[in-house]
Amino acid sequence: MKATQLYKDFFESEKSGGLVLIAFTLISLAIANSAFGNSYLHFWETTFAGHSIEHWINDGLMTIFFLLIGLELEREIYQGELSNIKDALLPIFGAIGGMIIPAAIFLLFNFGTETQSGAGIPMATDIAFALGILSLLGNRVPTSLKIFLTALAVIDDLGAIMIIAIFYTKALFWSNLIIALGIFSFLLVLNRLKVRNLIPYLIGGVFMWYFMLHSGVHATITGVLLAFAIPFGNGGEKSTSYILQHFLHKPVAFIILPIFALANTAIVIGTDFTTIITQNYSIGIALGLIIGKPLGIITILFIAIKLGWCKLPNELSWKSILGVGFLAGIGFTMSIFITLLAFENETIINNAKFIILLASLLAGLIGFISLKLTLSKEVIEEEN
């Protein structure tokens, strides 16, 4: 497994961004539960141009986040971990297990209830948080493990995007959807005609976002579609895709995701803590992220490797894979995002966000401690 310079830039921005996310989340929680709590909550509900500030962030700014995810996914497919099917199968099988088992655990507690629509919540992995925690372990982390976690999280996000598009679209307005897809097709034609100037794609992307927003399909899907319309070329530093991806790293990591965290972790923690954690959806989310993620990743990978469908690289061990499995249980951004689409009841949304934070924190701690012990031992064994 070879890390390109762009991958290194991606990892550096994501790991730093993860630490910033943690800080902004703590700040948001502190303000929401202070004397300024009401004013803080009302601020995000302030209407601007027909939508609340929170809505503009979740449907607007987050489209740029999905654009970056799409560009990274495209690069992984053409040149990275997913370009070689043999190498790609390892994170693909891991991601499949890490999506199916958490969803199954959630449905075990919520099937047939009003909250069963939340099955997608524990399926996603927060790349920034997960890589941020992994980065705390320093140079003892092998590059292959960093790339495995990155590829796993990117595939997880792709799965989450597909889930959002398929299961969280409540009503379709076909005329707007057809126009949006028509614009996408036009951008693909520009790509085929080898138009490398970024401006036509960005202008087209804005119009595509507008019509997608009014189509019933979540507007953030535009980001992923636009990413695959933008010319990749040879993937070099002068390619359109590379330039945009490189430009977006820091704004997404240090502006967009922290703003998302501020707007969506303004959670008032009530005194009925016991009531919150004993709700079926709370149990489903917590067990899905903390147990379902590592269990699903390990189980499906073990089966796939035993059947000879893929193999574990020499630098990786089952213990390190398990540790990464726990880090994959850090849902945060995508889990909160899906929560907003899955539920309409504000109390359930607020409680689910709180459980996501707790479960992600616990999964991150377990993963960090597990990897710290495992990687230290593996380093010692290699030296001997």
N, C-alpha and C positions, 0 to 999 in steps of 0.2 A: 504494500500500500504506500503510495507516494503522495505527499501533500504538496500541492502547488502553492505558489506565492499568494494567489487569490484566496485559496482555502485558509492559509495562515492568517491573512488579513481578516477573513470572515470569522475565524476562531477567536482572534484577538478582540475584535469588536464585540462579538457575542458574549465572551466571558466577562469583559469589562461592563458591558451593558447589563449582564445579569446581576452584578453587584450594585449597579445604579438602580435597577428595578427593586431590589431588596430595600434599599434606602428609601426610595419614593413610596413604596408600599407601607413602610413603617410610618413615614411622615403622614400619609393619607389616613391611616388608621388612627394615629394620634390626634389629628385635627378633627376627624369625624366624631371622636369620643370626648372632645373638649367642649368648653363653653361656646366655641365658635362652630360647633357641629351643625346646627340648623342652617346657618348662613352658608356654610361650606357645601352642604347637600343641595341647597336651593340654587347655588351658583351653577352646578352642572346641569340643572334643569332649566336654566335660562334659555329662552327661545331666541334664535337668531335665524332669519330668512326661512321661517316656517318650521325649523327643527331645533331641538334642544342642543346645547353644546355637547352633551354626552353622545347624542345621536350622530352629530357631525364627526366626532372622534371615532366612534365605532364603525360607521359606514363610510366615512371619508378618509381620515388619516390611516386607518387600518388597511385600506386598500393598497396603500404604499408599502405597508409591511408585507402584505400578500404578494405584491409585485416582487419584492426582494426574495421572498421564499420561492416564487416561481422561477426567478433568474438563477437561484442557487440550485434548484431542482433540475433546470435545464442543463446547467453546467455539469451536475453530477451524472446526468444521462449521457451527455456527449463526451465528457472527458474524465469524469471523476469515478467515484466508487460504484456508480450504477452503469458505467459504460461497458464494463466486462460482466457478462451475465453470471459467470462463475463467482466473481467477487460480490456482485450485487445481491445474490441469493441469500447471503448471510444476514445483512440488515433487513432485507425484504421479509424473510421468514420471521425474524425477530419482531419486526413491526406488526406483522399480521397477528402474531400471538399476543403482542402488547395492545392490540385493539380488540380482538375477539373476546379474550378472557375477562378483561375489565368490564366490557359491555354485558357479558353474560352474568357476571357477579351482580352488577347493578340491577339487571332485569330479574334476578333471583329474588330480590327484595321488593321490586317495584312493578313487576309485570301485572297488567290488569288494573293498575291504579292511575290516577291523574298525573302522576309524576314519571310514568314509564318513558316519556319522551326525552328524559334526561340521560338515556343510555349512552349518548355520545360524549357526555361530560368527562368520564374517566379514561377515554380512549386516546386523548391527545397528550403530547409532550411539549413542554415549553423549552425551546432550544436555548434561549438566552440564559434562563435560570439554570438549566442542566449543565451547560458548558461553563457557566460562572462558578458553580460548585466544583466541577471537575478541575477547573483551573487552579483552585486553591491547593491542589495536591502537587503542583509544580512539575518539575522535570521527571519525577518518578513515573508519570503517566506516559505509556508508550504511544507514539503517534497513531498506531493502528487502532488503539482504543478510542482516541479522540475522534478519528474518522468514522469508526463504527457508530459511536453515539450520535455524531452529526448526521450521518446517513439515515440512521434509525429515526431520529427526530424529524428530519425532512420528509421521510416517507410517512411518518405519523401525521404530519401536517397535511400532506397530500390526501391521506385518508380522511382527515377531519374536513378538508375542503370539499371532498366528494360527498361526505355525510351531510354537510351544510346545504350543498346544492340539491341533493336528492330528498333528504328527509325533513329539512327545515324550510322548505318552500311551501307556504300555506295556500297561495292562490297565484295563478299565472295570468299575466296580461300579455297575451301572445303578440300583439302588435309591437309593443316595446321590446319584447325579447327578440323578435325577428329582426328589428332594427339594430339592436345591440350586436347580435350575431352577424348581421350584414356588415357592420363596421369592422368586426373582428376578421371577417373574410376578406374585406378590402385591405386590411393591414397585412394579412397573409400574402395577398397578391403583391403588395409593395415589397415584402420580404423576398418573394420569388423573383421580382424584377431587380433585386439587389440594390434597393434604395437604402442607403446606410445612414442618412441624416436622421437623427433622433426626433427632431421636432414634429414631423408628420405623425409619428407613432404616439407621441405624448398628447398631441391635439386629438387624435382619433381615440386615444384612451380615455380622455376626459368626456367626450361625447358618448363613448361606449358605457362608461360608468353611469352617466345620467340616465340613459335608457334602461340599463340593468337595474338601477335603483328603483325605477318605476315599473319593473317587469314582474316583481314578486320574488325573483331569485336574488339572493343576498348580493349587494353591490360589490363586496370585497372579492367575489369571484373574478371580477374584471381584472384585478391585479395579476392573477395567475394567467388568464388568457392573454393579456397584454405582454407578459413576460415571454410567452412562446411565440408571439408575433414579431418581437424585436429580433433583428438579425444577430445570429450567433457567430457566423463566419467561421474562422479558424480558432475562435476562442482566445486569440491573443490580446495583448494590451491595447491594441488599436481597434478591436472589434466593438461594435455598438453595444452589445450585451455586457461586455467586460467593463466598458466605461461607465455605464449606468449602474451596474452592480457595485462597482468600486465606490461610486459617488454616494450611493444610498446607505452603505454600511453604517456610517457614523450618525447621520440624521435619524435613522430608524432606531438604532441602539440607544442613542442618548437624548432623543427628543420625542419621537412618536411613541415608543413603548413606555417610557416614563410617564408621559401624559395619559396614556391608556390606563396605566396603573393608578394614577391619581384619581381619574374619573370613575374607575370601576372597583376600587377598593375602599371607597368612602362608606365603610360598613360600620353601623352602630352595633356594638356588642352589648346585647342585653344581659339581664341577670338570669334569664331562663336557659342557662347553658345546657343543663341536663336535657331539657325538652328538645333543644336544637339537635344535639348529637344522637338522640335516640329516634329521630325521624327516619323512615325507611329510605328516603332519598339521600339523607346524610350518611347512613350506613353504607349504602350502595356506592356513593362517591368515594368515601374514605377507604373502604375495602378494595374497591376497584383500582384506585391509584396506588395504595400502599402494598397490597398483596397481589392484586390482579396483574399489574404491570410486570413485576419481576417473574411471577409465576408463568404468565403467558409467554414472555420472551424466552425464558429458559426451557419451558416444556416444548414449544414448537421448534425451537432451534435444536434441541436434543433429538427430537424425532426426525427432523430434516437431515441432520448429520448422520444419524444411525442408518438412515435410508440411502445415504450417499449422495444426497441432492446438493449439499454444500459441505464445506469443511472449516474447522476453526484454525485461524492462522497460528503459527508457532508462538508468536508474541503474546497471544491471549490465552487466558485460562477460564475455566467455568466460574471460578470465584470472582474474577474481574468482570465477567459478563453479568453475573448476579448483581454485583455492585452497580454496574451501569443500569441494570434493570430497575433498581430502586431509584436511581436518578431520573429514569424515564417516567417515574411516577410523579414527577413535578409537573403538574398540569398547568397551573396558573393561567397565562394569557389565553391559550386556546380553550381551556376548560371554562374559564369565565365567559369567554366569547360565546361558546355553545350554550352556556347557562342562560344567557340573555335571549337566545333564540328558542330554547326548549320550554321555558316557563314564562307565564304571564303574571302570576301572583307575585307581588313585590316582596312579601314576607319570605316566600320560598326562594326567590332569587337572592335576597340578602343572606338568608341562612346558608344556601348552597355556596355562595361566594366565601363565606366564613369557613365552611368545611373544606373547601378547596384549598384555602390558605393553610389551614391546620394540617391537612393531609399532605400537601406539597412540602411543607416544612418538615414533617416527620419523615417522609420518603427521602428528602434531601439529606437529612441528618444520618439516617440509616445507611444511605448510599455512600456518603462521605466517610463515615467511620469504617464501613466495610471495605471500601477501596483503600483507605489509609493503612489498615491492618494487612490487607491482601497484598498490595503493591510493595509495601515495606518488606514483607516476608519474601516475595518473589525476587526483589532486588538482592536481598541477602543470599538467597539460594543461587542466583546467577553468579554472584561474586565468588561463592564457594566452589 
